[in-house]
Amino acid sequence: MPFLRATSLAIVFAGWACGAATGTGPTPQDSVPQGSWGGQHIRLEVTATGARVEHDCAHGTIAEPMEVDREGRFEARGTHVQERGGPQREDEALPARPARYVGRVDASAMTLTIVLTDTNETLGPFTLARGSDGVLRKCL
């Protein structure tokens, strides 16, 4: 009987250590909460299947669910499109570049960095708040 008690305690302790007992900490396969996230120069609209990103003179998409690890970190693939000032023809398509969106979410705060994978150029880091529309300065 003492052996069973020790085993039960180990299972309870392991669940508590990763946040499962209280339900407050991220667990594997959790996702970034859906909805609007915004900050200076950026806006992010998260869905179950990815996200739409808009920032000063650019926009992009995240093409997969934004799953977080136990520390709230995430990494997702997508695209980045550099916009330009002035009028744009309706049939004009701006080139989409491959991008990696890397960050961390903690309750209602997020940090996000965009890495353009074809050149290894880094944009950010950006600081976003859940429920915020952000503040953008679009190209004129």
N, CA, C and O atoms as CSV, one atom per row, in Angstrom:
chain,resi,resn,atom,element,x,y,z
A,1,MET,N,N,0.803,-1.203,0.000
A,1,MET,CA,C,0.000,0.000,0.000
A,1,MET,C,C,0.848,1.270,0.000
A,1,MET,O,O,0.502,2.192,-0.740
A,2,PRO,N,N,1.937,1.394,0.776
A,2,PRO,CA,C,2.765,2.593,0.730
A,2,PRO,C,C,3.304,2.866,-0.678
A,2,PRO,O,O,3.457,4.024,-1.065
A,3,PHE,N,N,3.591,1.821,-1.439
A,3,PHE,CA,C,4.083,2.010,-2.800
A,3,PHE,C,C,3.047,2.750,-3.654
A,3,PHE,O,O,3.404,3.631,-4.436
A,4,LEU,N,N,1.777,2.397,-3.507
A,4,LEU,CA,C,0.729,3.050,-4.280
A,4,LEU,C,C,0.607,4.520,-3.916
A,4,LEU,O,O,0.399,5.351,-4.800
A,5,ARG,N,N,0.730,4.860,-2.653
A,5,ARG,CA,C,0.649,6.264,-2.238
A,5,ARG,C,C,1.792,7.080,-2.838
A,5,ARG,O,O,1.571,8.189,-3.326
A,6,ALA,N,N,2.991,6.550,-2.808
A,6,ALA,CA,C,4.135,7.277,-3.360
A,6,ALA,C,C,3.946,7.504,-4.858
A,6,ALA,O,O,4.264,8.581,-5.364
A,7,THR,N,N,3.434,6.506,-5.568
A,7,THR,CA,C,3.195,6.646,-7.003
A,7,THR,C,C,2.137,7.703,-7.260
A,7,THR,O,O,2.288,8.515,-8.174
A,8,SER,N,N,1.065,7.710,-6.470
A,8,SER,CA,C,0.004,8.699,-6.645
A,8,SER,C,C,0.524,10.104,-6.409
A,8,SER,O,O,0.170,11.024,-7.146
A,9,LEU,N,N,1.366,10.289,-5.386
A,9,LEU,CA,C,1.927,11.603,-5.120
A,9,LEU,C,C,2.804,12.072,-6.273
A,9,LEU,O,O,2.780,13.251,-6.626
A,10,ALA,N,N,3.563,11.182,-6.852
A,10,ALA,CA,C,4.422,11.551,-7.970
A,10,ALA,C,C,3.591,12.018,-9.153
A,10,ALA,O,O,3.980,12.967,-9.834
A,11,ILE,N,N,2.472,11.387,-9.414
A,11,ILE,CA,C,1.613,11.784,-10.527
A,11,ILE,C,C,0.992,13.147,-10.253
A,11,ILE,O,O,0.955,13.989,-11.151
A,12,VAL,N,N,0.509,13.385,-9.054
A,12,VAL,CA,C,-0.076,14.679,-8.708
A,12,VAL,C,C,0.986,15.771,-8.796
A,12,VAL,O,O,0.722,16.842,-9.342
A,13,PHE,N,N,2.175,15.519,-8.269
A,13,PHE,CA,C,3.231,16.507,-8.302
A,13,PHE,C,C,3.621,16.840,-9.740
A,13,PHE,O,O,3.824,18.010,-10.066
A,14,ALA,N,N,3.728,15.840,-10.597
A,14,ALA,CA,C,4.095,16.074,-11.994
A,14,ALA,C,C,3.041,16.941,-12.677
A,14,ALA,O,O,3.394,17.826,-13.457
A,15,GLY,N,N,1.768,16.711,-12.409
A,15,GLY,CA,C,0.712,17.533,-12.991
A,15,GLY,C,C,0.778,18.957,-12.500
A,15,GLY,O,O,0.557,19.885,-13.278
A,16,TRP,N,N,1.077,19.158,-11.224
A,16,TRP,CA,C,1.166,20.497,-10.659
A,16,TRP,C,C,2.353,21.254,-11.255
A,16,TRP,O,O,2.259,22.452,-11.524
A,17,ALA,N,N,3.451,20.564,-11.456
A,17,ALA,CA,C,4.661,21.220,-11.942
A,17,ALA,C,C,4.472,21.821,-13.325
A,17,ALA,O,O,5.098,22.835,-13.635
A,18,CYS,N,N,3.637,21.237,-14.160
A,18,CYS,CA,C,3.479,21.786,-15.509
A,18,CYS,C,C,2.242,22.664,-15.617
A,18,CYS,O,O,1.886,23.061,-16.727
A,19,GLY,N,N,1.574,22.984,-14.523
A,19,GLY,CA,C,0.449,23.896,-14.548
A,19,GLY,C,C,-0.887,23.228,-14.776
A,19,GLY,O,O,-1.913,23.910,-14.773
A,20,ALA,N,N,-0.917,21.915,-14.975
A,20,ALA,CA,C,-2.164,21.236,-15.294
A,20,ALA,C,C,-3.139,21.207,-14.124
A,20,ALA,O,O,-4.351,21.236,-14.335
A,21,ALA,N,N,-2.630,21.150,-12.888
A,21,ALA,CA,C,-3.508,21.039,-11.736
A,21,ALA,C,C,-4.353,22.287,-11.534
A,21,ALA,O,O,-5.511,22.191,-11.129
A,22,THR,N,N,-3.786,23.458,-11.812
A,22,THR,CA,C,-4.520,24.702,-11.603
A,22,THR,C,C,-5.180,25.207,-12.869
A,22,THR,O,O,-6.112,26.009,-12.804
A,23,GLY,N,N,-4.709,24.747,-14.028
A,23,GLY,CA,C,-5.261,25.206,-15.292
A,23,GLY,C,C,-4.802,26.610,-15.662
A,23,GLY,O,O,-5.370,27.206,-16.578
A,24,THR,N,N,-3.795,27.163,-14.985
A,24,THR,CA,C,-3.374,28.530,-15.266
A,24,THR,C,C,-2.190,28.616,-16.210
A,24,THR,O,O,-2.055,29.613,-16.919
A,25,GLY,N,N,-1.338,27.623,-16.247
A,25,GLY,CA,C,-0.161,27.681,-17.097
A,25,GLY,C,C,-0.417,27.045,-18.445
A,25,GLY,O,O,-1.245,26.142,-18.562
A,26,PRO,N,N,0.306,27.521,-19.491
A,26,PRO,CA,C,0.146,26.883,-20.795
A,26,PRO,C,C,0.601,25.440,-20.743
A,26,PRO,O,O,1.538,25.100,-20.020
A,27,THR,N,N,-0.046,24.613,-21.492
A,27,THR,CA,C,0.352,23.221,-21.628
A,27,THR,C,C,0.642,22.967,-23.099
A,27,THR,O,O,0.203,23.744,-23.947
A,28,PRO,N,N,1.359,21.915,-23.424
A,28,PRO,CA,C,1.668,21.650,-24.826
A,28,PRO,C,C,0.386,21.612,-25.657
A,28,PRO,O,O,-0.647,21.114,-25.212
A,29,GLN,N,N,0.479,22.146,-26.865
A,29,GLN,CA,C,-0.608,22.185,-27.823
A,29,GLN,C,C,-1.668,23.235,-27.503
A,29,GLN,O,O,-2.692,23.281,-28.185
A,30,ASP,N,N,-1.463,24.080,-26.491
A,30,ASP,CA,C,-2.328,25.240,-26.308
A,30,ASP,C,C,-2.010,26.201,-27.444
A,30,ASP,O,O,-0.950,26.116,-28.065
A,31,SER,N,N,-2.924,27.101,-27.705
A,31,SER,CA,C,-2.720,28.074,-28.765
A,31,SER,C,C,-2.781,29.489,-28.221
A,31,SER,O,O,-3.328,29.732,-27.145
A,32,VAL,N,N,-2.220,30.409,-28.969
A,32,VAL,CA,C,-2.344,31.827,-28.642
A,32,VAL,C,C,-3.838,32.145,-28.651
A,32,VAL,O,O,-4.529,31.753,-29.591
A,33,PRO,N,N,-4.358,32.839,-27.646
A,33,PRO,CA,C,-5.785,33.153,-27.621
A,33,PRO,C,C,-6.215,33.914,-28.881
A,33,PRO,O,O,-5.537,34.836,-29.335
A,34,GLN,N,N,-7.353,33.502,-29.426
A,34,GLN,CA,C,-7.883,34.119,-30.630
A,34,GLN,C,C,-8.379,35.528,-30.350
A,34,GLN,O,O,-8.744,35.859,-29.221
A,35,GLY,N,N,-8.388,36.350,-31.386
A,35,GLY,CA,C,-8.888,37.710,-31.288
A,35,GLY,C,C,-7.828,38.721,-31.663
A,35,GLY,O,O,-6.798,38.385,-32.247
A,36,SER,N,N,-8.100,39.969,-31.315
A,36,SER,CA,C,-7.217,41.086,-31.662
A,36,SER,C,C,-6.088,41.245,-30.652
A,36,SER,O,O,-6.292,41.139,-29.443
A,37,TRP,N,N,-4.902,41.501,-31.174
A,37,TRP,CA,C,-3.718,41.845,-30.394
A,37,TRP,C,C,-3.110,43.048,-31.086
A,37,TRP,O,O,-3.033,43.068,-32.314
A,38,GLY,N,N,-2.677,44.048,-30.341
A,38,GLY,CA,C,-2.098,45.215,-30.986
A,38,GLY,C,C,-1.069,45.901,-30.133
A,38,GLY,O,O,-1.007,45.704,-28.919
A,39,GLY,N,N,-0.258,46.715,-30.786
A,39,GLY,CA,C,0.778,47.491,-30.111
A,39,GLY,C,C,1.239,48.602,-31.017
A,39,GLY,O,O,0.603,48.886,-32.032
A,40,GLN,N,N,2.341,49.235,-30.662
A,40,GLN,CA,C,2.910,50.287,-31.493
A,40,GLN,C,C,3.385,49.690,-32.809
A,40,GLN,O,O,4.259,48.824,-32.820
A,41,HIS,N,N,2.819,50.144,-33.908
A,41,HIS,CA,C,3.217,49.782,-35.265
A,41,HIS,C,C,2.790,48.379,-35.688
A,41,HIS,O,O,3.311,47.862,-36.676
A,42,ILE,N,N,1.851,47.742,-34.967
A,42,ILE,CA,C,1.452,46.389,-35.342
A,42,ILE,C,C,0.042,46.063,-34.869
A,42,ILE,O,O,-0.423,46.552,-33.839
A,43,ARG,N,N,-0.620,45.225,-35.655
A,43,ARG,CA,C,-1.939,44.685,-35.322
A,43,ARG,C,C,-1.939,43.215,-35.765
A,43,ARG,O,O,-1.441,42.885,-36.842
A,44,LEU,N,N,-2.496,42.351,-34.936
A,44,LEU,CA,C,-2.526,40.914,-35.197
A,44,LEU,C,C,-3.925,40.406,-34.901
A,44,LEU,O,O,-4.467,40.661,-33.825
A,45,GLU,N,N,-4.512,39.686,-35.851
A,45,GLU,CA,C,-5.828,39.080,-35.653
A,45,GLU,C,C,-5.639,37.564,-35.706
A,45,GLU,O,O,-5.423,36.992,-36.774
A,46,VAL,N,N,-5.723,36.924,-34.539
A,46,VAL,CA,C,-5.454,35.495,-34.412
A,46,VAL,C,C,-6.750,34.705,-34.588
A,46,VAL,O,O,-7.784,35.051,-34.016
A,47,THR,N,N,-6.680,33.637,-35.391
A,47,THR,CA,C,-7.798,32.706,-35.573
A,47,THR,C,C,-7.334,31.308,-35.178
A,47,THR,O,O,-6.180,31.117,-34.794
A,48,ALA,N,N,-8.223,30.345,-35.272
A,48,ALA,CA,C,-7.866,28.964,-34.939
A,48,ALA,C,C,-6.865,28.378,-35.931
A,48,ALA,O,O,-6.147,27.436,-35.598
A,49,THR,N,N,-6.808,28.922,-37.141
A,49,THR,CA,C,-5.946,28.350,-38.175
A,49,THR,C,C,-4.722,29.200,-38.499
A,49,THR,O,O,-3.933,28.823,-39.365
A,50,GLY,N,N,-4.544,30.335,-37.831
A,50,GLY,CA,C,-3.403,31.200,-38.106
A,50,GLY,C,C,-3.676,32.619,-37.683
A,50,GLY,O,O,-4.299,32.861,-36.649
A,51,ALA,N,N,-3.203,33.567,-38.491
A,51,ALA,CA,C,-3.407,34.975,-38.131
A,51,ALA,C,C,-3.160,35.870,-39.342
A,51,ALA,O,O,-2.521,35.481,-40.320
A,52,ARG,N,N,-3.683,37.056,-39.236
A,52,ARG,CA,C,-3.417,38.131,-40.203
A,52,ARG,C,C,-2.644,39.204,-39.452
A,52,ARG,O,O,-3.036,39.615,-38.360
A,53,VAL,N,N,-1.554,39.649,-40.038
A,53,VAL,CA,C,-0.671,40.633,-39.421
A,53,VAL,C,C,-0.692,41.899,-40.275
A,53,VAL,O,O,-0.638,41.830,-41.503
A,54,GLU,N,N,-0.769,43.035,-39.624
A,54,GLU,CA,C,-0.675,44.311,-40.327
A,54,GLU,C,C,0.250,45.203,-39.513
A,54,GLU,O,O,0.077,45.349,-38.303
A,55,HIS,N,N,1.229,45.797,-40.179
A,55,HIS,CA,C,2.074,46.768,-39.497
A,55,HIS,C,C,2.449,47.865,-40.464
A,55,HIS,O,O,2.085,47.805,-41.639
A,56,ASP,N,N,3.170,48.866,-39.995
A,56,ASP,CA,C,3.489,50.025,-40.815
A,56,ASP,C,C,4.057,49.587,-42.162
A,56,ASP,O,O,5.079,48.903,-42.221
A,57,CYS,N,N,3.395,49.981,-43.230
A,57,CYS,CA,C,3.859,49.740,-44.601
A,57,CYS,C,C,4.083,48.272,-44.945
A,57,CYS,O,O,4.898,47.967,-45.817
A,58,ALA,N,N,3.386,47.364,-44.287
A,58,ALA,CA,C,3.524,45.937,-44.592
A,58,ALA,C,C,2.337,45.173,-44.009
A,58,ALA,O,O,1.605,45.671,-43.155
A,59,HIS,N,N,2.176,43.955,-44.498
A,59,HIS,CA,C,1.179,43.043,-43.926
A,59,HIS,C,C,1.669,41.614,-44.151
A,59,HIS,O,O,2.634,41.381,-44.880
A,60,GLY,N,N,0.996,40.676,-43.521
A,60,GLY,CA,C,1.391,39.283,-43.675
A,60,GLY,C,C,0.339,38.349,-43.146
A,60,GLY,O,O,-0.696,38.767,-42.626
A,61,THR,N,N,0.626,37.072,-43.289
A,61,THR,CA,C,-0.263,36.045,-42.768
A,61,THR,C,C,0.558,34.994,-42.043
A,61,THR,O,O,1.721,34.752,-42.367
A,62,ILE,N,N,-0.066,34.387,-41.071
A,62,ILE,CA,C,0.506,33.214,-40.410
A,62,ILE,C,C,-0.357,32.056,-40.873
A,62,ILE,O,O,-1.572,32.057,-40.677
A,63,ALA,N,N,0.275,31.073,-41.486
A,63,ALA,CA,C,-0.443,30.042,-42.217
A,63,ALA,C,C,-0.696,28.763,-41.422
A,63,ALA,O,O,-1.050,27.739,-42.007
A,64,GLU,N,N,-0.524,28.801,-40.115
A,64,GLU,CA,C,-0.740,27.615,-39.293
A,64,GLU,C,C,-1.165,28.043,-37.894
A,64,GLU,O,O,-0.933,29.187,-37.506
A,65,PRO,N,N,-1.780,27.145,-37.134
A,65,PRO,CA,C,-2.172,27.501,-35.758
A,65,PRO,C,C,-0.953,27.935,-34.951
A,65,PRO,O,O,0.137,27.386,-35.113
A,66,MET,N,N,-1.146,28.920,-34.085
A,66,MET,CA,C,-0.061,29.457,-33.267
A,66,MET,C,C,-0.044,28.731,-31.930
A,66,MET,O,O,-0.563,29.234,-30.933
A,67,GLU,N,N,0.557,27.542,-31.916
A,67,GLU,CA,C,0.618,26.714,-30.720
A,67,GLU,C,C,1.749,27.179,-29.814
A,67,GLU,O,O,2.819,27.565,-30.285
A,68,VAL,N,N,1.502,27.137,-28.508
A,68,VAL,CA,C,2.495,27.570,-27.529
A,68,VAL,C,C,3.014,26.380,-26.726
A,68,VAL,O,O,2.318,25.379,-26.554
A,69,ASP,N,N,4.249,26.509,-26.238
A,69,ASP,CA,C,4.802,25.479,-25.363
A,69,ASP,C,C,4.506,25.840,-23.906
A,69,ASP,O,O,3.739,26.768,-23.646
A,70,ARG,N,N,5.095,25.130,-22.970
A,70,ARG,CA,C,4.812,25.344,-21.544
A,70,ARG,C,C,5.213,26.729,-21.050
A,70,ARG,O,O,4.652,27.220,-20.070
A,71,GLU,N,N,6.177,27.367,-21.717
A,71,GLU,CA,C,6.601,28.711,-21.333
A,71,GLU,C,C,5.863,29.793,-22.116
A,71,GLU,O,O,6.156,30.978,-21.959
A,72,GLY,N,N,4.913,29.399,-22.953
A,72,GLY,CA,C,4.148,30.354,-23.735
A,72,GLY,C,C,4.825,30.785,-25.027
A,72,GLY,O,O,4.367,31.723,-25.680
A,73,ARG,N,N,5.906,30.115,-25.406
A,73,ARG,CA,C,6.625,30.451,-26.636
A,73,ARG,C,C,5.932,29.825,-27.845
A,73,ARG,O,O,5.331,28.755,-27.753
A,74,PHE,N,N,6.032,30.517,-28.974
A,74,PHE,CA,C,5.470,29.981,-30.211
A,74,PHE,C,C,6.383,30.332,-31.384
A,74,PHE,O,O,7.203,31.247,-31.308
A,75,GLU,N,N,6.217,29.585,-32.456
A,75,GLU,CA,C,6.904,29.831,-33.717
A,75,GLU,C,C,5.986,29.314,-34.813
A,75,GLU,O,O,5.532,28.171,-34.759
A,76,ALA,N,N,5.713,30.149,-35.803
A,76,ALA,CA,C,4.803,29.750,-36.880
A,76,ALA,C,C,5.293,30.317,-38.208
A,76,ALA,O,O,5.919,31.377,-38.253
A,77,ARG,N,N,5.001,29.600,-39.282
A,77,ARG,CA,C,5.401,30.017,-40.621
A,77,ARG,C,C,4.306,30.848,-41.268
A,77,ARG,O,O,3.123,30.703,-40.960
A,78,GLY,N,N,4.730,31.719,-42.168
A,78,GLY,CA,C,3.766,32.531,-42.893
A,78,GLY,C,C,4.439,33.333,-43.979
A,78,GLY,O,O,5.489,32.949,-44.493
A,79,THR,N,N,3.821,34.464,-44.329
A,79,THR,CA,C,4.347,35.330,-45.364
A,79,THR,C,C,4.403,36.765,-44.861
A,79,THR,O,O,3.757,37.125,-43.877
A,80,HIS,N,N,5.184,37.568,-45.556
A,80,HIS,CA,C,5.329,38.994,-45.257
A,80,HIS,C,C,5.317,39.723,-46.593
A,80,HIS,O,O,6.012,39.322,-47.526
A,81,VAL,N,N,4.532,40.790,-46.690
A,81,VAL,CA,C,4.442,41.585,-47.915
A,81,VAL,C,C,4.793,43.032,-47.578
A,81,VAL,O,O,4.124,43.665,-46.761
A,82,GLN,N,N,5.839,43.547,-48.207
A,82,GLN,CA,C,6.233,44.941,-48.017
A,82,GLN,C,C,5.351,45.802,-48.915
A,82,GLN,O,O,5.291,45.583,-50.125
A,83,GLU,N,N,4.670,46.775,-48.328
A,83,GLU,CA,C,3.827,47.685,-49.097
A,83,GLU,C,C,4.668,48.885,-49.511
A,83,GLU,O,O,5.813,49.031,-49.083
A,84,ARG,N,N,4.092,49.738,-50.343
A,84,ARG,CA,C,4.788,50.950,-50.756
A,84,ARG,C,C,3.798,52.101,-50.758
A,84,ARG,O,O,2.585,51.895,-50.794
A,85,GLY,N,N,4.323,53.299,-50.721
A,85,GLY,CA,C,3.478,54.480,-50.755
A,85,GLY,C,C,2.912,54.727,-52.143
A,85,GLY,O,O,3.340,54.122,-53.126
A,86,GLY,N,N,1.953,55.618,-52.202
A,86,GLY,CA,C,1.368,56.002,-53.482
A,86,GLY,C,C,0.249,55.079,-53.907
A,86,GLY,O,O,-0.014,54.070,-53.254
A,87,PRO,N,N,-0.405,55.418,-54.989
A,87,PRO,CA,C,-1.524,54.587,-55.466
A,87,PRO,C,C,-1.027,53.228,-55.960
A,87,PRO,O,O,0.103,53.085,-56.426
A,88,GLN,N,N,-1.889,52.264,-55.844
A,88,GLN,CA,C,-1.575,50.908,-56.295
A,88,GLN,C,C,-2.704,50.447,-57.195
A,88,GLN,O,O,-3.877,50.614,-56.860
A,89,ARG,N,N,-2.360,49.871,-58.328
A,89,ARG,CA,C,-3.374,49.353,-59.247
A,89,ARG,C,C,-4.048,48.141,-58.615
A,89,ARG,O,O,-3.433,47.402,-57.846
A,90,GLU,N,N,-5.312,47.952,-58.949
A,90,GLU,CA,C,-6.059,46.810,-58.402
A,90,GLU,C,C,-5.427,45.486,-58.778
A,90,GLU,O,O,-5.434,44.555,-57.973
A,91,ASP,N,N,-4.879,45.375,-59.985
A,91,ASP,CA,C,-4.305,44.115,-60.445
A,91,ASP,C,C,-2.826,43.957,-60.074
A,91,ASP,O,O,-2.201,42.954,-60.417
A,92,GLU,N,N,-2.277,44.941,-59.378
A,92,GLU,CA,C,-0.868,44.881,-58.979
A,92,GLU,C,C,-0.699,44.004,-57.740
A,92,GLU,O,O,-1.295,44.270,-56.696
A,93,ALA,N,N,0.104,42.977,-57.861
A,93,ALA,CA,C,0.358,42.079,-56.727
A,93,ALA,C,C,1.767,42.328,-56.199
A,93,ALA,O,O,2.747,42.258,-56.941
A,94,LEU,N,N,1.845,42.615,-54.919
A,94,LEU,CA,C,3.147,42.788,-54.288
A,94,LEU,C,C,3.684,41.409,-53.901
A,94,LEU,O,O,2.904,40.542,-53.507
A,95,PRO,N,N,4.990,41.189,-54.003
A,95,PRO,CA,C,5.539,39.865,-53.713
A,95,PRO,C,C,5.454,39.496,-52.229
A,95,PRO,O,O,5.794,40.289,-51.351
A,96,ALA,N,N,4.995,38.284,-51.979
A,96,ALA,CA,C,4.956,37.742,-50.611
A,96,ALA,C,C,6.256,36.996,-50.358
A,96,ALA,O,O,6.674,36.160,-51.159
A,97,ARG,N,N,6.889,37.306,-49.237
A,97,ARG,CA,C,8.146,36.659,-48.866
A,97,ARG,C,C,7.895,35.687,-47.721
A,97,ARG,O,O,7.024,35.929,-46.885
A,98,PRO,N,N,8.646,34.593,-47.672
A,98,PRO,CA,C,8.479,33.646,-46.564
A,98,PRO,C,C,8.952,34.261,-45.253
A,98,PRO,O,O,9.968,34.953,-45.203
A,99,ALA,N,N,8.192,33.993,-44.195
A,99,ALA,CA,C,8.527,34.573,-42.889
A,99,ALA,C,C,8.277,33.563,-41.782
A,99,ALA,O,O,7.466,32.647,-41.915
A,100,ARG,N,N,8.993,33.757,-40.697
A,100,ARG,CA,C,8.803,32.970,-39.472
A,100,ARG,C,C,8.418,33.961,-38.381
A,100,ARG,O,O,9.121,34.946,-38.156
A,101,TYR,N,N,7.312,33.704,-37.712
A,101,TYR,CA,C,6.811,34.555,-36.635
A,101,TYR,C,C,7.148,33.863,-35.316
A,101,TYR,O,O,6.674,32.758,-35.050
A,102,VAL,N,N,7.960,34.511,-34.499
A,102,VAL,CA,C,8.467,33.916,-33.266
A,102,VAL,C,C,8.094,34.830,-32.110
A,102,VAL,O,O,8.228,36.050,-32.212
A,103,GLY,N,N,7.627,34.247,-31.011
A,103,GLY,CA,C,7.279,35.097,-29.885
A,103,GLY,C,C,6.943,34.339,-28.632
A,103,GLY,O,O,7.183,33.139,-28.502
A,104,ARG,N,N,6.369,35.099,-27.703
A,104,ARG,CA,C,5.959,34.543,-26.414
A,104,ARG,C,C,4.705,35.265,-25.973
A,104,ARG,O,O,4.591,36.483,-26.112
A,105,VAL,N,N,3.764,34.502,-25.439
A,105,VAL,CA,C,2.530,35.068,-24.926
A,105,VAL,C,C,2.406,34.720,-23.449
A,105,VAL,O,O,2.690,33.595,-23.037
A,106,ASP,N,N,1.976,35.707,-22.651
A,106,ASP,CA,C,1.806,35.517,-21.219
A,106,ASP,C,C,0.531,36.256,-20.820
A,106,ASP,O,O,0.532,37.481,-20.707
A,107,ALA,N,N,-0.541,35.524,-20.610
A,107,ALA,CA,C,-1.847,36.094,-20.262
A,107,ALA,C,C,-2.298,37.049,-21.359
A,107,ALA,O,O,-2.723,36.597,-22.423
A,108,SER,N,N,-2.215,38.365,-21.129
A,108,SER,CA,C,-2.710,39.322,-22.117
A,108,SER,C,C,-1.593,40.126,-22.778
A,108,SER,O,O,-1.861,41.171,-23.372
A,109,ALA,N,N,-0.351,39.663,-22.687
A,109,ALA,CA,C,0.781,40.348,-23.311
A,109,ALA,C,C,1.517,39.398,-24.259
A,109,ALA,O,O,1.585,38.192,-24.023
A,110,MET,N,N,2.059,39.960,-25.322
A,110,MET,CA,C,2.785,39.160,-26.313
A,110,MET,C,C,3.989,39.940,-26.794
A,110,MET,O,O,3.932,41.161,-26.943
A,111,THR,N,N,5.081,39.230,-27.037
A,111,THR,CA,C,6.200,39.788,-27.785
A,111,THR,C,C,6.276,39.001,-29.087
A,111,THR,O,O,6.064,37.789,-29.100
A,112,LEU,N,N,6.577,39.687,-30.173
A,112,LEU,CA,C,6.576,39.070,-31.495
A,112,LEU,C,C,7.734,39.611,-32.317
A,112,LEU,O,O,7.958,40.820,-32.368
A,113,THR,N,N,8.465,38.714,-32.959
A,113,THR,CA,C,9.529,39.068,-33.885
A,113,THR,C,C,9.250,38.369,-35.195
A,113,THR,O,O,8.854,37.203,-35.212
A,114,ILE,N,N,9.455,39.075,-36.295
A,114,ILE,CA,C,9.246,38.521,-37.628
A,114,ILE,C,C,10.611,38.336,-38.271
A,114,ILE,O,O,11.402,39.277,-38.335
A,115,VAL,N,N,10.890,37.136,-38.745
A,115,VAL,CA,C,12.154,36.844,-39.414
A,115,VAL,C,C,11.834,36.516,-40.866
A,115,VAL,O,O,11.130,35.546,-41.148
A,116,LEU,N,N,12.355,37.327,-41.791
A,116,LEU,CA,C,12.183,37.056,-43.220
A,116,LEU,C,C,13.196,35.981,-43.588
A,116,LEU,O,O,14.401,36.232,-43.606
A,117,THR,N,N,12.705,34.790,-43.880
A,117,THR,CA,C,13.604,33.638,-43.988
A,117,THR,C,C,14.456,33.630,-45.247
A,117,THR,O,O,15.461,32.921,-45.293
A,118,ASP,N,N,14.086,34.396,-46.273
A,118,ASP,CA,C,14.918,34.416,-47.474
A,118,ASP,C,C,16.163,35.292,-47.308
A,118,ASP,O,O,17.140,35.113,-48.034
A,119,THR,N,N,16.139,36.237,-46.362
A,119,THR,CA,C,17.296,37.117,-46.147
A,119,THR,C,C,17.784,37.102,-44.701
A,119,THR,O,O,18.824,37.685,-44.394
A,120,ASN,N,N,17.047,36.443,-43.814
A,120,ASN,CA,C,17.328,36.400,-42.377
A,120,ASN,C,C,17.207,37.776,-41.723
A,120,ASN,O,O,17.756,38.001,-40.644
A,121,GLU,N,N,16.482,38.708,-42.379
A,121,GLU,CA,C,16.217,40.033,-41.822
A,121,GLU,C,C,15.202,39.901,-40.696
A,121,GLU,O,O,14.251,39.125,-40.797
A,122,THR,N,N,15.406,40.663,-39.619
A,122,THR,CA,C,14.522,40.601,-38.455
A,122,THR,C,C,13.758,41.906,-38.319
A,122,THR,O,O,14.335,42.988,-38.428
A,123,LEU,N,N,12.441,41.798,-38.077
A,123,LEU,CA,C,11.578,42.942,-37.810
A,123,LEU,C,C,11.057,42.798,-36.388
A,123,LEU,O,O,10.518,41.752,-36.025
A,124,GLY,N,N,11.214,43.834,-35.591
A,124,GLY,CA,C,10.782,43.755,-34.205
A,124,GLY,C,C,11.977,43.678,-33.283
A,124,GLY,O,O,13.113,43.896,-33.705
A,125,PRO,N,N,11.725,43.372,-32.043
A,125,PRO,CA,C,10.498,42.783,-31.509
A,125,PRO,C,C,9.397,43.822,-31.291
A,125,PRO,O,O,9.664,44.996,-31.037
A,126,PHE,N,N,8.162,43.357,-31.397
A,126,PHE,CA,C,6.977,44.148,-31.141
A,126,PHE,C,C,6.371,43.684,-29.818
A,126,PHE,O,O,6.475,42.511,-29.459
A,127,THR,N,N,5.746,44.599,-29.105
A,127,THR,CA,C,5.030,44.276,-27.878
A,127,THR,C,C,3.554,44.521,-28.136
A,127,THR,O,O,3.165,45.619,-28.534
A,128,LEU,N,N,2.718,43.490,-27.907
A,128,LEU,CA,C,1.289,43.572,-28.193
A,128,LEU,C,C,0.479,43.280,-26.937
A,128,LEU,O,O,0.934,42.581,-26.032
A,129,ALA,N,N,-0.726,43.829,-26.901
A,129,ALA,CA,C,-1.660,43.582,-25.801
A,129,ALA,C,C,-2.931,42.969,-26.374
A,129,ALA,O,O,-3.408,43.377,-27.433
A,130,ARG,N,N,-3.464,41.999,-25.674
A,130,ARG,CA,C,-4.696,41.343,-26.100
A,130,ARG,C,C,-5.856,42.325,-26.021
A,130,ARG,O,O,-5.995,43.058,-25.041
A,131,GLY,N,N,-6.695,42.334,-27.067
A,131,GLY,CA,C,-7.846,43.219,-27.108
A,131,GLY,C,C,-7.551,44.604,-27.652
A,131,GLY,O,O,-8.462,45.426,-27.759
A,132,SER,N,N,-6.304,44.886,-27.999
A,132,SER,CA,C,-5.914,46.195,-28.524
A,132,SER,C,C,-5.922,46.175,-30.048
A,132,SER,O,O,-5.607,45.155,-30.661
A,133,ASP,N,N,-6.284,47.309,-30.663
A,133,ASP,CA,C,-6.238,47.434,-32.116
A,133,ASP,C,C,-4.870,47.854,-32.618
A,133,ASP,O,O,-4.609,47.789,-33.819
A,134,GLY,N,N,-3.998,48.280,-31.734
A,134,GLY,CA,C,-2.674,48.725,-32.129
A,134,GLY,C,C,-2.704,50.123,-32.731
A,134,GLY,O,O,-3.769,50.703,-32.942
A,135,VAL,N,N,-1.520,50.651,-33.002
A,135,VAL,CA,C,-1.367,51.976,-33.606
A,135,VAL,C,C,-0.495,51.815,-34.840
A,135,VAL,O,O,0.677,51.452,-34.732
A,136,LEU,N,N,-1.068,52.086,-36.027
A,136,LEU,CA,C,-0.342,51.906,-37.278
A,136,LEU,C,C,-0.150,53.243,-37.980
A,136,LEU,O,O,-0.973,54.150,-37.857
A,137,ARG,N,N,0.949,53.350,-38.718
A,137,ARG,CA,C,1.196,54.484,-39.620
A,137,ARG,C,C,1.398,53.890,-40.994
A,137,ARG,O,O,2.495,53.443,-41.328
A,138,LYS,N,N,0.354,53.882,-41.789
A,138,LYS,CA,C,0.420,53.267,-43.109
A,138,LYS,C,C,1.153,54.177,-44.097
A,138,LYS,O,O,1.191,55.395,-43.924
A,139,CYS,N,N,1.734,53.567,-45.133
A,139,CYS,CA,C,2.446,54.298,-46.173
A,139,CYS,C,C,1.462,55.186,-46.936
A,139,CYS,O,O,0.319,54.800,-47.179
A,140,LEU,N,N,1.919,56.358,-47.302
A,140,LEU,CA,C,1.089,57.294,-48.089
A,140,LEU,C,C,1.629,57.425,-49.487
A,140,LEU,O,O,1.071,58.163,-50.299
